[in-house]
């Protein structure tokens, strides 16, 4: 939810003031949560022997599914 300042428009019956409305959130503002730590964390990638890339928690070192 964002707050937007709007100007009154009597022709469209819009009141002026601060209006809350929904807006999308950018993907860069979303953090992963580790199941073991219970906190938001950064991740690192590791390549396993069978050419699979897995995400690993930088705080505790566990894999993130």
Buried (B, 14 or more C-beta within 10 A) or exposed (E): EEEEEEEEEEEEEEEEEEEEEEEEEEEEEEEEEBEEBEEEBEBEEEEEEEEEEEBBBEEEEBBBE
